[in-house]
């Protein structure tokens, strides 16, 4: 049996430290996985018996032998820094000598509005509506799927993104054309919620121990997911049968199928809808600061990548070939 898969008091302490700080389930899963890989790479030595030298060897191995992306290597480093500081109380000192994966600057894939339309025509039901929100409001996939009823403000045409990437909140635009479809969709969601309540269910997951502080909040309409799953499942942390939100991998799979069915050759994904939202706003003359706020970028330089897409379009430069060819 793989030693890394055996129950371990140390791994349990890592999970406890992560949950104490209210990190997401995805972060917990990622950090625990990197800690296990680090231990396995070092012949199952306990992390308390290792230090900067072993961390450097592991991270350099990821770059040189595994050829991981820079973001992946940084994620591994973040996990180990967290463990040594929060769990072992032995913060890592300066660790020079890491062979870092070279970060490539990539231009985002952007779709035309006609391509967006063709993709949306291939989607149905809540998946169509979720894709419309990702494009129409510039949402990340998980920001979209984690939306709750209380996050909708129809009167002000606004969506409230709570605890988005970087634990930041923001307000984004709610497209006028989605008001009616959203209201119709929520009527069906409410029917499902009432049915769950009648069967003794209907309590949704609440963050940050709110379930203990407000015992009745989990069943209230405002806390329900806008995009609930088709069936109930057991919460991995609490072991409680609940109706979670739509599974992100299902949305990603359907998006890929829609791109193929629309005969689009670009490597488009759910995140491409967000890229297209930003680029199309800039094309229409929206100032970059407003776009930055809509996207929730901390640094405006992140938003400026979309101006590069505009500047490198086919109309940016007149080719010297024009007028040379006789035919």
Buried (B, 14 or more C-beta within 10 A) or exposed (E): EEEBEEEBEBBEBBBEBBEEEEBBEEBBEBBBBBBBBBBBBBEEEEBEEBBBEBBBBBBBBBBEEEEBBEEBBBBBBBBBBBBBEBBBEEEBEEBEEBBEBEEEEEEBBBBEEEBBEBBBEBBEEBBBBBBBBBBBBBBBBBBBBBBBBBBBEEEEEBBBBBBBBEEEEBBBBBBEEBEEEBEEBBEEBEEBBEEBEEEEBBBBBBEEEEBEEEEEBBBBBEBBBBBBBEEBEEBEEEEBEBBBBBEBEEBBEBBBEBBEEBEBEEEBBBBBBBBBBBBBBBBEEEEBEEBBEBBBBEEEEEBBBBBEBEEEEEEEEEEEEEEEEEE
